[in-house]
Amino acid sequence: MSKDERPSFFTDEHFGADIVEGLRRLGVNVVSVNEVGRRTLGDDSHLDWATANRRVVVTHDTDFIILAAAQEHAGVAFCQMEKYDIGGMIRSIHALWERETDESCANRVQYL
């Protein structure tokens, strides 16, 4: 699978720069809510932006699961923060990136 087919990600405000940078070192295309100037906006706005930019939302906020059920989207990767340390979080998101395509992520919530 080419890098062009792999999903791109958008992390919400609960994911630190260390996770974003760790993913980038592994070749993952990822931006954070802070980097795109959306920190103060609501979850619905985040999902709309991620959808328009074909990015899977990486979150541990259950509100995204509810929002995703009501509209089309590029995908949601739901992470239980208490389940992983930083390295485990990076590995689980990277594993999703390696096995999925942007198309296979669309309109799905994936639990990591």
Rosetta blueprint (number, residue, H / E / L):
1 M L
2 S L
3 K L
4 D L
5 E L
6 R L
7 P L
8 S E
9 F E
10 F E
11 T E
12 D L
13 E L
14 H L
15 F L
16 G L
17 A H
18 D H
19 I H
20 V H
21 E H
22 G H
23 L H
24 R H
25 R H
26 L L
27 G L
28 V L
29 N L
30 V E
31 V E
32 S E
33 V L
34 N L
35 E L
36 V L
37 G L
38 R L
39 R L
40 T L
41 L L
42 G L
43 D H
44 D H
45 S H
46 H H
47 L H
48 D H
49 W H
50 A H
51 T H
52 A H
53 N L
54 R L
55 R E
56 V E
57 V E
58 V E
59 T E
60 H L
61 D L
62 T L
63 D H
64 F H
65 I H
66 I H
67 L H
68 A H
69 A H
70 A L
71 Q L
72 E L
73 H L
74 A L
75 G L
76 V E
77 A E
78 F E
79 C L
80 Q L
81 M H
82 E H
83 K H
84 Y L
85 D L
86 I H
87 G H
88 G H
89 M H
90 I H
91 R H
92 S H
93 I H
94 H H
95 A H
96 L H
97 W H
98 E H
99 R H
100 E L
101 T L
102 D H
103 E H
104 S H
105 C H
106 A L
107 N L
108 R L
109 V E
110 Q E
111 Y E
112 L L
